[in-house]
Structure formats: C-alpha cells, structure tokens
Amino acid sequence: MVVRAWRTLVDLMCIRRDWSRARGQLAAMTERELQDFGMTRSEIAYELKKPVRWK
C-alpha cells in the first residue's frame, strides 16, 4: 500500500514537471511559431492558466 502511494506521488510529480516544461515552451514561442501551430497568444494564455490534472 505504501509503495503504491509513493509510486502515485512520483508519477504525479513527473506529469507536473512535463506539463510545466511544455507550458514554458509555449510561453516562449514567437508569434511566427504560434502561427505555424495555428494558435494565437490568447489561446496560449488560456492553456497556461489551466490547472494540471491527474490522469
């Protein structure tokens, strides 16, 4: 039981780290790069405000 709880905690920390990294990359993109993805700055701002969710 304890091992499972620790594993869940580690998994959650890894997911949060990955999301944090992706959000940082989105925030650092130029307008041209965003256009290539078909996204606007406001869509990025919306995504950055979303909470990180567990599976």
mmCIF entry with sequence, helices, sheets and N, C-alpha, C, O atoms, coordinates in Angstrom:
data_MODEL
# 
_entry.id   MODEL 
# 
_entity.id                         1 
_entity.type                       polymer 
_entity.pdbx_number_of_molecules   1 
# 
_entity_poly.entity_id                      1 
_entity_poly.type                           'polypeptide(L)' 
_entity_poly.nstd_linkage                   no 
_entity_poly.nstd_monomer                   no 
_entity_poly.pdbx_seq_one_letter_code       MVVRAWRTLVDLMCIRRDWSRARGQLAAMTERELQDFGMTRSEIAYELKKPVRWK 
_entity_poly.pdbx_seq_one_letter_code_can   MVVRAWRTLVDLMCIRRDWSRARGQLAAMTERELQDFGMTRSEIAYELKKPVRWK 
_entity_poly.pdbx_strand_id                 A 
# 
loop_
_entity_poly_seq.entity_id 
_entity_poly_seq.num 
_entity_poly_seq.mon_id 
_entity_poly_seq.hetero 
1 1  MET n 
1 2  VAL n 
1 3  VAL n 
1 4  ARG n 
1 5  ALA n 
1 6  TRP n 
1 7  ARG n 
1 8  THR n 
1 9  LEU n 
1 10 VAL n 
1 11 ASP n 
1 12 LEU n 
1 13 MET n 
1 14 CYS n 
1 15 ILE n 
1 16 ARG n 
1 17 ARG n 
1 18 ASP n 
1 19 TRP n 
1 20 SER n 
1 21 ARG n 
1 22 ALA n 
1 23 ARG n 
1 24 GLY n 
1 25 GLN n 
1 26 LEU n 
1 27 ALA n 
1 28 ALA n 
1 29 MET n 
1 30 THR n 
1 31 GLU n 
1 32 ARG n 
1 33 GLU n 
1 34 LEU n 
1 35 GLN n 
1 36 ASP n 
1 37 PHE n 
1 38 GLY n 
1 39 MET n 
1 40 THR n 
1 41 ARG n 
1 42 SER n 
1 43 GLU n 
1 44 ILE n 
1 45 ALA n 
1 46 TYR n 
1 47 GLU n 
1 48 LEU n 
1 49 LYS n 
1 50 LYS n 
1 51 PRO n 
1 52 VAL n 
1 53 ARG n 
1 54 TRP n 
1 55 LYS n 
# 
_struct_asym.id          A 
_struct_asym.entity_id   1 
# 
loop_
_struct_conf.conf_type_id 
_struct_conf.id 
_struct_conf.pdbx_PDB_helix_id 
_struct_conf.beg_label_comp_id 
_struct_conf.beg_label_asym_id 
_struct_conf.beg_label_seq_id 
_struct_conf.pdbx_beg_PDB_ins_code 
_struct_conf.end_label_comp_id 
_struct_conf.end_label_asym_id 
_struct_conf.end_label_seq_id 
_struct_conf.pdbx_end_PDB_ins_code 
_struct_conf.beg_auth_comp_id 
_struct_conf.beg_auth_asym_id 
_struct_conf.beg_auth_seq_id 
_struct_conf.end_auth_comp_id 
_struct_conf.end_auth_asym_id 
_struct_conf.end_auth_seq_id 
_struct_conf.pdbx_PDB_helix_class 
_struct_conf.details 
_struct_conf.pdbx_PDB_helix_length 
HELX_P HELX_P1 AA1 VAL A 2  ? ALA A 28 ? VAL A 2  ALA A 28 1 ? 27 
HELX_P HELX_P2 AA2 GLU A 31 ? PHE A 37 ? GLU A 31 PHE A 37 1 ? 7  
HELX_P HELX_P3 AA3 ARG A 41 ? LYS A 49 ? ARG A 41 LYS A 49 1 ? 9  
# 
_struct_conf_type.id          HELX_P 
_struct_conf_type.criteria    ? 
_struct_conf_type.reference   ? 
# 
loop_
_atom_site.group_PDB 
_atom_site.id 
_atom_site.type_symbol 
_atom_site.label_atom_id 
_atom_site.label_alt_id 
_atom_site.label_comp_id 
_atom_site.label_asym_id 
_atom_site.label_entity_id 
_atom_site.label_seq_id 
_atom_site.pdbx_PDB_ins_code 
_atom_site.Cartn_x 
_atom_site.Cartn_y 
_atom_site.Cartn_z 
_atom_site.occupancy 
_atom_site.B_iso_or_equiv 
_atom_site.pdbx_formal_charge 
_atom_site.auth_seq_id 
_atom_site.auth_comp_id 
_atom_site.auth_asym_id 
_atom_site.auth_atom_id 
_atom_site.pdbx_PDB_model_num 
ATOM 1   N N  . MET A 1 1  ? 0.821  -1.198 0.000   1.00 0.00 ? 1  MET A N  1 
ATOM 2   C CA . MET A 1 1  ? 0.000  0.000  0.000   1.00 0.00 ? 1  MET A CA 1 
ATOM 3   C C  . MET A 1 1  ? 0.865  1.262  0.000   1.00 0.00 ? 1  MET A C  1 
ATOM 4   O O  . MET A 1 1  ? 0.602  2.203  -0.749  1.00 0.00 ? 1  MET A O  1 
ATOM 5   N N  . VAL A 1 2  ? 1.892  1.272  0.842   1.00 0.00 ? 2  VAL A N  1 
ATOM 6   C CA . VAL A 1 2  ? 2.764  2.448  0.927   1.00 0.00 ? 2  VAL A CA 1 
ATOM 7   C C  . VAL A 1 2  ? 3.541  2.627  -0.371  1.00 0.00 ? 2  VAL A C  1 
ATOM 8   O O  . VAL A 1 2  ? 3.726  3.748  -0.845  1.00 0.00 ? 2  VAL A O  1 
ATOM 9   N N  . VAL A 1 3  ? 3.992  1.517  -0.939  1.00 0.00 ? 3  VAL A N  1 
ATOM 10  C CA . VAL A 1 3  ? 4.758  1.592  -2.189  1.00 0.00 ? 3  VAL A CA 1 
ATOM 11  C C  . VAL A 1 3  ? 3.874  2.162  -3.296  1.00 0.00 ? 3  VAL A C  1 
ATOM 12  O O  . VAL A 1 3  ? 4.325  2.971  -4.107  1.00 0.00 ? 3  VAL A O  1 
ATOM 13  N N  . ARG A 1 4  ? 2.628  1.738  -3.324  1.00 0.00 ? 4  ARG A N  1 
ATOM 14  C CA . ARG A 1 4  ? 1.706  2.236  -4.341  1.00 0.00 ? 4  ARG A CA 1 
ATOM 15  C C  . ARG A 1 4  ? 1.473  3.737  -4.190  1.00 0.00 ? 4  ARG A C  1 
ATOM 16  O O  . ARG A 1 4  ? 1.410  4.459  -5.185  1.00 0.00 ? 4  ARG A O  1 
ATOM 17  N N  . ALA A 1 5  ? 1.348  4.205  -2.960  1.00 0.00 ? 5  ALA A N  1 
ATOM 18  C CA . ALA A 1 5  ? 1.154  5.637  -2.716  1.00 0.00 ? 5  ALA A CA 1 
ATOM 19  C C  . ALA A 1 5  ? 2.379  6.427  -3.165  1.00 0.00 ? 5  ALA A C  1 
ATOM 20  O O  . ALA A 1 5  ? 2.244  7.488  -3.775  1.00 0.00 ? 5  ALA A O  1 
ATOM 21  N N  . TRP A 1 6  ? 3.563  5.921  -2.869  1.00 0.00 ? 6  TRP A N  1 
ATOM 22  C CA . TRP A 1 6  ? 4.789  6.601  -3.304  1.00 0.00 ? 6  TRP A CA 1 
ATOM 23  C C  . TRP A 1 6  ? 4.888  6.625  -4.818  1.00 0.00 ? 6  TRP A C  1 
ATOM 24  O O  . TRP A 1 6  ? 5.277  7.634  -5.406  1.00 0.00 ? 6  TRP A O  1 
ATOM 25  N N  . ARG A 1 7  ? 4.534  5.505  -5.451  1.00 0.00 ? 7  ARG A N  1 
ATOM 26  C CA . ARG A 1 7  ? 4.604  5.436  -6.914  1.00 0.00 ? 7  ARG A CA 1 
ATOM 27  C C  . ARG A 1 7  ? 3.644  6.453  -7.544  1.00 0.00 ? 7  ARG A C  1 
ATOM 28  O O  . ARG A 1 7  ? 3.979  7.107  -8.531  1.00 0.00 ? 7  ARG A O  1 
ATOM 29  N N  . THR A 1 8  ? 2.451  6.575  -6.963  1.00 0.00 ? 8  THR A N  1 
ATOM 30  C CA . THR A 1 8  ? 1.473  7.546  -7.448  1.00 0.00 ? 8  THR A CA 1 
ATOM 31  C C  . THR A 1 8  ? 2.013  8.960  -7.299  1.00 0.00 ? 8  THR A C  1 
ATOM 32  O O  . THR A 1 8  ? 1.865  9.784  -8.201  1.00 0.00 ? 8  THR A O  1 
ATOM 33  N N  . LEU A 1 9  ? 2.630  9.236  -6.174  1.00 0.00 ? 9  LEU A N  1 
ATOM 34  C CA . LEU A 1 9  ? 3.202  10.563 -5.938  1.00 0.00 ? 9  LEU A CA 1 
ATOM 35  C C  . LEU A 1 9  ? 4.317  10.866 -6.943  1.00 0.00 ? 9  LEU A C  1 
ATOM 36  O O  . LEU A 1 9  ? 4.382  11.971 -7.482  1.00 0.00 ? 9  LEU A O  1 
ATOM 37  N N  . VAL A 1 10 ? 5.177  9.909  -7.192  1.00 0.00 ? 10 VAL A N  1 
ATOM 38  C CA . VAL A 1 10 ? 6.263  10.095 -8.166  1.00 0.00 ? 10 VAL A CA 1 
ATOM 39  C C  . VAL A 1 10 ? 5.685  10.319 -9.562  1.00 0.00 ? 10 VAL A C  1 
ATOM 40  O O  . VAL A 1 10 ? 6.149  11.194 -10.293 1.00 0.00 ? 10 VAL A O  1 
ATOM 41  N N  . ASP A 1 11 ? 4.673  9.532  -9.935  1.00 0.00 ? 11 ASP A N  1 
ATOM 42  C CA . ASP A 1 11 ? 4.036  9.708  -11.244 1.00 0.00 ? 11 ASP A CA 1 
ATOM 43  C C  . ASP A 1 11 ? 3.445  11.108 -11.380 1.00 0.00 ? 11 ASP A C  1 
ATOM 44  O O  . ASP A 1 11 ? 3.593  11.749 -12.421 1.00 0.00 ? 11 ASP A O  1 
ATOM 45  N N  . LEU A 1 12 ? 2.781  11.580 -10.336 1.00 0.00 ? 12 LEU A N  1 
ATOM 46  C CA . LEU A 1 12 ? 2.192  12.921 -10.354 1.00 0.00 ? 12 LEU A CA 1 
ATOM 47  C C  . LEU A 1 12 ? 3.261  13.994 -10.508 1.00 0.00 ? 12 LEU A C  1 
ATOM 48  O O  . LEU A 1 12 ? 3.074  14.955 -11.255 1.00 0.00 ? 12 LEU A O  1 
ATOM 49  N N  . MET A 1 13 ? 4.360  13.839 -9.819  1.00 0.00 ? 13 MET A N  1 
ATOM 50  C CA . MET A 1 13 ? 5.450  14.813 -9.919  1.00 0.00 ? 13 MET A CA 1 
ATOM 51  C C  . MET A 1 13 ? 6.034  14.822 -11.328 1.00 0.00 ? 13 MET A C  1 
ATOM 52  O O  . MET A 1 13 ? 6.373  15.888 -11.841 1.00 0.00 ? 13 MET A O  1 
ATOM 53  N N  . CYS A 1 14 ? 6.157  13.669 -11.957 1.00 0.00 ? 14 CYS A N  1 
ATOM 54  C CA . CYS A 1 14 ? 6.677  13.597 -13.328 1.00 0.00 ? 14 CYS A CA 1 
ATOM 55  C C  . CYS A 1 14 ? 5.725  14.270 -14.316 1.00 0.00 ? 14 CYS A C  1 
ATOM 56  O O  . CYS A 1 14 ? 6.159  14.982 -15.222 1.00 0.00 ? 14 CYS A O  1 
ATOM 57  N N  . ILE A 1 15 ? 4.436  14.040 -14.136 1.00 0.00 ? 15 ILE A N  1 
ATOM 58  C CA . ILE A 1 15 ? 3.445  14.659 -15.019 1.00 0.00 ? 15 ILE A CA 1 
ATOM 59  C C  . ILE A 1 15 ? 3.476  16.176 -14.869 1.00 0.00 ? 15 ILE A C  1 
ATOM 60  O O  . ILE A 1 15 ? 3.454  16.903 -15.862 1.00 0.00 ? 15 ILE A O  1 
ATOM 61  N N  . ARG A 1 16 ? 3.527  16.649 -13.634 1.00 0.00 ? 16 ARG A N  1 
ATOM 62  C CA . ARG A 1 16 ? 3.569  18.098 -13.397 1.00 0.00 ? 16 ARG A CA 1 
ATOM 63  C C  . ARG A 1 16 ? 4.833  18.714 -13.996 1.00 0.00 ? 16 ARG A C  1 
ATOM 64  O O  . ARG A 1 16 ? 4.778  19.814 -14.545 1.00 0.00 ? 16 ARG A O  1 
ATOM 65  N N  . ARG A 1 17 ? 5.967  18.025 -13.899 1.00 0.00 ? 17 ARG A N  1 
ATOM 66  C CA . ARG A 1 17 ? 7.214  18.528 -14.475 1.00 0.00 ? 17 ARG A CA 1 
ATOM 67  C C  . ARG A 1 17 ? 7.096  18.626 -15.988 1.00 0.00 ? 17 ARG A C  1 
ATOM 68  O O  . ARG A 1 17 ? 7.501  19.625 -16.583 1.00 0.00 ? 17 ARG A O  1 
ATOM 69  N N  . ASP A 1 18 ? 6.541  17.587 -16.615 1.00 0.00 ? 18 ASP A N  1 
ATOM 70  C CA . ASP A 1 18 ? 6.386  17.585 -18.068 1.00 0.00 ? 18 ASP A CA 1 
ATOM 71  C C  . ASP A 1 18 ? 5.457  18.708 -18.531 1.00 0.00 ? 18 ASP A C  1 
ATOM 72  O O  . ASP A 1 18 ? 5.751  19.396 -19.508 1.00 0.00 ? 18 ASP A O  1 
ATOM 73  N N  . TRP A 1 19 ? 4.330  18.893 -17.824 1.00 0.00 ? 19 TRP A N  1 
ATOM 74  C CA . TRP A 1 19 ? 3.404  19.958 -18.163 1.00 0.00 ? 19 TRP A CA 1 
ATOM 75  C C  . TRP A 1 19 ? 4.058  21.320 -17.976 1.00 0.00 ? 19 TRP A C  1 
ATOM 76  O O  . TRP A 1 19 ? 3.872  22.226 -18.789 1.00 0.00 ? 19 TRP A O  1 
ATOM 77  N N  . SER A 1 20 ? 4.818  21.456 -16.912 1.00 0.00 ? 20 SER A N  1 
ATOM 78  C CA . SER A 1 20 ? 5.490  22.727 -16.653 1.00 0.00 ? 20 SER A CA 1 
ATOM 79  C C  . SER A 1 20 ? 6.479  23.047 -17.775 1.00 0.00 ? 20 SER A C  1 
ATOM 80  O O  . SER A 1 20 ? 6.567  24.188 -18.230 1.00 0.00 ? 20 SER A O  1 
ATOM 81  N N  . ARG A 1 21 ? 7.206  22.049 -18.206 1.00 0.00 ? 21 ARG A N  1 
ATOM 82  C CA . ARG A 1 21 ? 8.166  22.245 -19.296 1.00 0.00 ? 21 ARG A CA 1 
ATOM 83  C C  . ARG A 1 21 ? 7.443  22.634 -20.581 1.00 0.00 ? 21 ARG A C  1 
ATOM 84  O O  . ARG A 1 21 ? 7.875  23.550 -21.281 1.00 0.00 ? 21 ARG A O  1 
ATOM 85  N N  . ALA A 1 22 ? 6.355  21.952 -20.897 1.00 0.00 ? 22 ALA A N  1 
ATOM 86  C CA . ALA A 1 22 ? 5.591  22.249 -22.116 1.00 0.00 ? 22 ALA A CA 1 
ATOM 87  C C  . ALA A 1 22 ? 4.994  23.654 -22.051 1.00 0.00 ? 22 ALA A C  1 
ATOM 88  O O  . ALA A 1 22 ? 4.999  24.378 -23.047 1.00 0.00 ? 22 ALA A O  1 
ATOM 89  N N  . ARG A 1 23 ? 4.491  24.033 -20.904 1.00 0.00 ? 23 ARG A N  1 
ATOM 90  C CA . ARG A 1 23 ? 3.930  25.379 -20.751 1.00 0.00 ? 23 ARG A CA 1 
ATOM 91  C C  . ARG A 1 23 ? 4.995  26.446 -20.930 1.00 0.00 ? 23 ARG A C  1 
ATOM 92  O O  . ARG A 1 23 ? 4.740  27.486 -21.536 1.00 0.00 ? 23 ARG A O  1 
ATOM 93  N N  . GLY A 1 24 ? 6.177  26.195 -20.409 1.00 0.00 ? 24 GLY A N  1 
ATOM 94  C CA . GLY A 1 24 ? 7.278  27.145 -20.588 1.00 0.00 ? 24 GLY A CA 1 
ATOM 95  C C  . GLY A 1 24 ? 7.663  27.297 -22.047 1.00 0.00 ? 24 GLY A C  1 
ATOM 96  O O  . GLY A 1 24 ? 7.956  28.398 -22.513 1.00 0.00 ? 24 GLY A O  1 
ATOM 97  N N  . GLN A 1 25 ? 7.661  26.184 -22.763 1.00 0.00 ? 25 GLN A N  1 
ATOM 98  C CA . GLN A 1 25 ? 7.986  26.237 -24.189 1.00 0.00 ? 25 GLN A CA 1 
ATOM 99  C C  . GLN A 1 25 ? 6.912  27.005 -24.963 1.00 0.00 ? 25 GLN A C  1 
ATOM 100 O O  . GLN A 1 25 ? 7.232  27.790 -25.855 1.00 0.00 ? 25 GLN A O  1 
ATOM 101 N N  . LEU A 1 26 ? 5.654  26.783 -24.626 1.00 0.00 ? 26 LEU A N  1 
ATOM 102 C CA . LEU A 1 26 ? 4.577  27.530 -25.292 1.00 0.00 ? 26 LEU A CA 1 
ATOM 103 C C  . LEU A 1 26 ? 4.697  29.024 -25.019 1.00 0.00 ? 26 LEU A C  1 
ATOM 104 O O  . LEU A 1 26 ? 4.526  29.841 -25.923 1.00 0.00 ? 26 LEU A O  1 
ATOM 105 N N  . ALA A 1 27 ? 4.988  29.373 -23.787 1.00 0.00 ? 27 ALA A N  1 
ATOM 106 C CA . ALA A 1 27 ? 5.098  30.789 -23.419 1.00 0.00 ? 27 ALA A CA 1 
ATOM 107 C C  . ALA A 1 27 ? 6.267  31.463 -24.123 1.00 0.00 ? 27 ALA A C  1 
ATOM 108 O O  . ALA A 1 27 ? 6.226  32.669 -24.363 1.00 0.00 ? 27 ALA A O  1 
ATOM 109 N N  . ALA A 1 28 ? 7.300  30.713 -24.454 1.00 0.00 ? 28 ALA A N  1 
ATOM 110 C CA . ALA A 1 28 ? 8.496  31.285 -25.068 1.00 0.00 ? 28 ALA A CA 1 
ATOM 111 C C  . ALA A 1 28 ? 8.398  31.399 -26.595 1.00 0.00 ? 28 ALA A C  1 
ATOM 112 O O  . ALA A 1 28 ? 9.277  31.993 -27.219 1.00 0.00 ? 28 ALA A O  1 
ATOM 113 N N  . MET A 1 29 ? 7.361  30.849 -27.195 1.00 0.00 ? 29 MET A N  1 
ATOM 114 C CA . MET A 1 29 ? 7.251  30.855 -28.655 1.00 0.00 ? 29 MET A CA 1 
ATOM 115 C C  . MET A 1 29 ? 6.983  32.255 -29.194 1.00 0.00 ? 29 MET A C  1 
ATOM 116 O O  . MET A 1 29 ? 6.320  33.072 -28.556 1.00 0.00 ? 29 MET A O  1 
ATOM 117 N N  . THR A 1 30 ? 7.510  32.504 -30.372 1.00 0.00 ? 30 THR A N  1 
ATOM 118 C CA . THR A 1 30 ? 7.269  33.770 -31.063 1.00 0.00 ? 30 THR A CA 1 
ATOM 119 C C  . THR A 1 30 ? 5.916  33.716 -31.763 1.00 0.00 ? 30 THR A C  1 
ATOM 120 O O  . THR A 1 30 ? 5.305  32.656 -31.890 1.00 0.00 ? 30 THR A O  1 
ATOM 121 N N  . GLU A 1 31 ? 5.467  34.872 -32.208 1.00 0.00 ? 31 GLU A N  1 
ATOM 122 C CA . GLU A 1 31 ? 4.191  34.934 -32.930 1.00 0.00 ? 31 GLU A CA 1 
ATOM 123 C C  . GLU A 1 31 ? 4.232  34.068 -34.189 1.00 0.00 ? 31 GLU A C  1 
ATOM 124 O O  . GLU A 1 31 ? 3.249  33.413 -34.535 1.00 0.00 ? 31 GLU A O  1 
ATOM 125 N N  . ARG A 1 32 ? 5.361  34.073 -34.855 1.00 0.00 ? 32 ARG A N  1 
ATOM 126 C CA . ARG A 1 32 ? 5.516  33.270 -36.085 1.00 0.00 ? 32 ARG A CA 1 
ATOM 127 C C  . ARG A 1 32 ? 5.399  31.776 -35.782 1.00 0.00 ? 32 ARG A C  1 
ATOM 128 O O  . ARG A 1 32 ? 4.746  31.039 -36.520 1.00 0.00 ? 32 ARG A O  1 
ATOM 129 N N  . GLU A 1 33 ? 6.024  31.339 -34.711 1.00 0.00 ? 33 GLU A N  1 
ATOM 130 C CA . GLU A 1 33 ? 5.949  29.929 -34.326 1.00 0.00 ? 33 GLU A CA 1 
ATOM 131 C C  . GLU A 1 33 ? 4.514  29.550 -33.949 1.00 0.00 ? 33 GLU A C  1 
ATOM 132 O O  . GLU A 1 33 ? 4.051  28.456 -34.272 1.00 0.00 ? 33 GLU A O  1 
ATOM 133 N N  . LEU A 1 34 ? 3.829  30.442 -33.276 1.00 0.00 ? 34 LEU A N  1 
ATOM 134 C CA . LEU A 1 34 ? 2.443  30.181 -32.912 1.00 0.00 ? 34 LEU A CA 1 
ATOM 135 C C  . LEU A 1 34 ? 1.568  30.071 -34.158 1.00 0.00 ? 34 LEU A C  1 
ATOM 136 O O  . LEU A 1 34 ? 0.669  29.232 -34.217 1.00 0.00 ? 34 LEU A O  1 
ATOM 137 N N  . GLN A 1 35 ? 1.831  30.915 -35.149 1.00 0.00 ? 35 GLN A N  1 
ATOM 138 C CA . GLN A 1 35 ? 1.078  30.849 -36.401 1.00 0.00 ? 35 GLN A CA 1 
ATOM 139 C C  . GLN A 1 35 ? 1.293  29.506 -37.080 1.00 0.00 ? 35 GLN A C  1 
ATOM 140 O O  . GLN A 1 35 ? 0.362  28.946 -37.660 1.00 0.00 ? 35 GLN A O  1 
ATOM 141 N N  . ASP A 1 36 ? 2.510  28.986 -37.014 1.00 0.00 ? 36 ASP A N  1 
ATOM 142 C CA . ASP A 1 36 ? 2.806  27.679 -37.597 1.00 0.00 ? 36 ASP A CA 1 
ATOM 143 C C  . ASP A 1 36 ? 1.961  26.584 -36.960 1.00 0.00 ? 36 ASP A C  1 
ATOM 144 O O  . ASP A 1 36 ? 1.578  25.624 -37.630 1.00 0.00 ? 36 ASP A O  1 
ATOM 145 N N  . PHE A 1 37 ? 1.670  26.721 -35.676 1.00 0.00 ? 37 PHE A N  1 
ATOM 146 C CA . PHE A 1 37 ? 0.839  25.762 -34.960 1.00 0.00 ? 37 PHE A CA 1 
ATOM 147 C C  . PHE A 1 37 ? -0.645 26.064 -35.113 1.00 0.00 ? 37 PHE A C  1 
ATOM 148 O O  . PHE A 1 37 ? -1.491 25.249 -34.747 1.00 0.00 ? 37 PHE A O  1 
ATOM 149 N N  . GLY A 1 38 ? -0.960 27.239 -35.656 1.00 0.00 ? 38 GLY A N  1 
ATOM 150 C CA . GLY A 1 38 ? -2.351 27.636 -35.797 1.00 0.00 ? 38 GLY A CA 1 
ATOM 151 C C  . GLY A 1 38 ? -2.969 28.093 -34.483 1.00 0.00 ? 38 GLY A C  1 
ATOM 152 O O  . GLY A 1 38 ? -4.177 27.969 -34.280 1.00 0.00 ? 38 GLY A O  1 
ATOM 153 N N  . MET A 1 39 ? -2.130 28.625 -33.589 1.00 0.00 ? 39 MET A N  1 
ATOM 154 C CA . MET A 1 39 ? -2.615 29.089 -32.294 1.00 0.00 ? 39 MET A CA 1 
ATOM 155 C C  . MET A 1 39 ? -2.356 30.578 -32.154 1.00 0.00 ? 39 MET A C  1 
ATOM 156 O O  . MET A 1 39 ? -1.466 31.138 -32.795 1.00 0.00 ? 39 MET A O  1 
ATOM 157 N N  . THR A 1 40 ? -3.150 31.201 -31.304 1.00 0.00 ? 40 THR A N  1 
ATOM 158 C CA . THR A 1 40 ? -2.965 32.617 -31.018 1.00 0.00 ? 40 THR A CA 1 
ATOM 159 C C  . THR A 1 40 ? -2.400 32.774 -29.606 1.00 0.00 ? 40 THR A C  1 
ATOM 160 O O  . THR A 1 40 ? -2.409 31.835 -28.811 1.00 0.00 ? 40 THR A O  1 
ATOM 161 N N  . ARG A 1 41 ? -1.915 33.963 -29.315 1.00 0.00 ? 41 ARG A N  1 
ATOM 162 C CA . ARG A 1 41 ? -1.363 34.255 -27.983 1.00 0.00 ? 41 ARG A CA 1 
ATOM 163 C C  . ARG A 1 41 ? -2.431 34.076 -26.901 1.00 0.00 ? 41 ARG A C  1 
ATOM 164 O O  . ARG A 1 41 ? -2.130 33.618 -25.799 1.00 0.00 ? 41 ARG A O  1 
ATOM 165 N N  . SER A 1 42 ? -3.684 34.438 -27.217 1.00 0.00 ? 42 SER A N  1 
ATOM 166 C CA . SER A 1 42 ? -4.753 34.290 -26.224 1.00 0.00 ? 42 SER A CA 1 
ATOM 167 C C  . SER A 1 42 ? -5.059 32.819 -25.938 1.00 0.00 ? 42 SER A C  1 
ATOM 168 O O  . SER A 1 42 ? -5.379 32.462 -24.804 1.00 0.00 ? 42 SER A O  1 
ATOM 169 N N  . GLU A 1 43 ? -4.963 31.970 -26.953 1.00 0.00 ? 43 GLU A N  1 
ATOM 170 C CA . GLU A 1 43 ? -5.157 30.532 -26.726 1.00 0.00 ? 43 GLU A CA 1 
ATOM 171 C C  . GLU A 1 43 ? -4.054 29.966 -25.841 1.00 0.00 ? 43 GLU A C  1 
ATOM 172 O O  . GLU A 1 43 ? -4.303 29.102 -25.000 1.00 0.00 ? 43 GLU A O  1 
ATOM 173 N N  . ILE A 1 44 ? -2.842 30.454 -26.033 1.00 0.00 ? 44 ILE A N  1 
ATOM 174 C CA . ILE A 1 44 ? -1.718 30.023 -25.197 1.00 0.00 ? 44 ILE A CA 1 
ATOM 175 C C  . ILE A 1 44 ? -1.956 30.475 -23.763 1.00 0.00 ? 44 ILE A C  1 
ATOM 176 O O  . ILE A 1 44 ? -1.748 29.703 -22.827 1.00 0.00 ? 44 ILE A O  1 
ATOM 177 N N  . ALA A 1 45 ? -2.389 31.717 -23.582 1.00 0.00 ? 45 ALA A N  1 
ATOM 178 C CA . ALA A 1 45 ? -2.658 32.224 -22.233 1.00 0.00 ? 45 ALA A CA 1 
ATOM 179 C C  . ALA A 1 45 ? -3.724 31.378 -21.546 1.00 0.00 ? 45 ALA A C  1 
ATOM 180 O O  . ALA A 1 45 ? -3.615 31.082 -20.356 1.00 0.00 ? 45 ALA A O  1 
ATOM 181 N N  . TYR A 1 46 ? -4.749 30.992 -22.290 1.00 0.00 ? 46 TYR A N  1 
ATOM 182 C CA . TYR A 1 46 ? -5.811 30.142 -21.751 1.00 0.00 ? 46 TYR A CA 1 
ATOM 183 C C  . TYR A 1 46 ? -5.232 28.796 -21.305 1.00 0.00 ? 46 TYR A C  1 
ATOM 184 O O  . TYR A 1 46 ? -5.547 28.314 -20.217 1.00 0.00 ? 46 TYR A O  1 
ATOM 185 N N  . GLU A 1 47 ? -4.391 28.196 -22.138 1.00 0.00 ? 47 GLU A N  1 
ATOM 186 C CA . GLU A 1 47 ? -3.789 26.908 -21.809 1.00 0.00 ? 47 GLU A CA 1 
ATOM 187 C C  . GLU A 1 47 ? -2.867 27.008 -20.590 1.00 0.00 ? 47 GLU A C  1 
ATOM 188 O O  . GLU A 1 47 ? -2.820 26.095 -19.765 1.00 0.00 ? 47 GLU A O  1 
ATOM 189 N N  . LEU A 1 48 ? -2.144 28.107 -20.483 1.00 0.00 ? 48 LEU A N  1 
ATOM 190 C CA . LEU A 1 48 ? -1.225 28.273 -19.368 1.00 0.00 ? 48 LEU A CA 1 
ATOM 191 C C  . LEU A 1 48 ? -1.953 28.444 -18.037 1.00 0.00 ? 48 LEU A C  1 
ATOM 192 O O  . LEU A 1 48 ? -1.390 28.152 -16.982 1.00 0.00 ? 48 LEU A O  1 
ATOM 193 N N  . LYS A 1 49 ? -3.186 28.910 -18.078 1.00 0.00 ? 49 LYS A N  1 
ATOM 194 C CA . LYS A 1 49 ? -3.949 29.107 -16.845 1.00 0.00 ? 49 LYS A CA 1 
ATOM 195 C C  . LYS A 1 49 ? -4.648 27.840 -16.367 1.00 0.00 ? 49 LYS A C  1 
ATOM 196 O O  . LYS A 1 49 ? -5.101 27.773 -15.225 1.00 0.00 ? 49 LYS A O  1 
ATOM 197 N N  . LYS A 1 50 ? -4.738 26.835 -17.237 1.00 0.00 ? 50 LYS A N  1 
ATOM 198 C CA . LYS A 1 50 ? -5.406 25.594 -16.864 1.00 0.00 ? 50 LYS A CA 1 
ATOM 199 C C  . LYS A 1 50 ? -4.613 24.879 -15.767 1.00 0.00 ? 50 LYS A C  1 
ATOM 200 O O  . LYS A 1 50 ? -3.382 24.868 -15.794 1.00 0.00 ? 50 LYS A O  1 
ATOM 201 N N  . PRO A 1 51 ? -5.315 24.288 -14.812 1.00 0.00 ? 51 PRO A N  1 
ATOM 202 C CA . PRO A 1 51 ? -4.614 23.523 -13.794 1.00 0.00 ? 51 PRO A CA 1 
ATOM 203 C C  . PRO A 1 51 ? -4.094 22.202 -14.361 1.00 0.00 ? 51 PRO A C  1 
ATOM 204 O O  . PRO A 1 51 ? -4.674 21.654 -15.299 1.00 0.00 ? 51 PRO A O  1 
ATOM 205 N N  . VAL A 1 52 ? -3.029 21.706 -13.805 1.00 0.00 ? 52 VAL A N  1 
ATOM 206 C CA . VAL A 1 52 ? -2.509 20.390 -14.205 1.00 0.00 ? 52 VAL A CA 1 
ATOM 207 C C  . VAL A 1 52 ? -3.414 19.347 -13.567 1.00 0.00 ? 52 VAL A C  1 
ATOM 208 O O  . VAL A 1 52 ? -3.676 19.387 -12.365 1.00 0.00 ? 52 VAL A O  1 
ATOM 209 N N  . ARG A 1 53 ? -3.884 18.421 -14.379 1.00 0.00 ? 53 ARG A N  1 
ATOM 210 C CA . ARG A 1 53 ? -4.798 17.400 -13.865 1.00 0.00 ? 53 ARG A CA 1 
ATOM 211 C C  . ARG A 1 53 ? -4.133 16.039 -13.829 1.00 0.00 ? 53 ARG A C  1 
ATOM 212 O O  . ARG A 1 53 ? -3.293 15.704 -14.663 1.00 0.00 ? 53 ARG A O  1 
ATOM 213 N N  . TRP A 1 54 ? -4.530 15.286 -12.856 1.00 0.00 ? 54 TRP A N  1 
ATOM 214 C CA . TRP A 1 54 ? -4.061 13.908 -12.709 1.00 0.00 ? 54 TRP A CA 1 
ATOM 215 C C  . TRP A 1 54 ? -4.892 13.018 -13.617 1.00 0.00 ? 54 TRP A C  1 
ATOM 216 O O  . TRP A 1 54 ? -6.119 13.126 -13.627 1.00 0.00 ? 54 TRP A O  1 
ATOM 217 N N  . LYS A 1 55 ? -4.267 12.162 -14.362 1.00 0.00 ? 55 LYS A N  1 
ATOM 218 C CA . LYS A 1 55 ? -4.885 11.232 -15.304 1.00 0.00 ? 55 LYS A CA 1 
ATOM 219 C C  . LYS A 1 55 ? -6.356 11.312 -15.204 1.00 0.00 ? 55 LYS A C  1 
ATOM 220 O O  . LYS A 1 55 ? -7.063 10.602 -15.920 1.00 0.00 ? 55 LYS A O  1 
# 
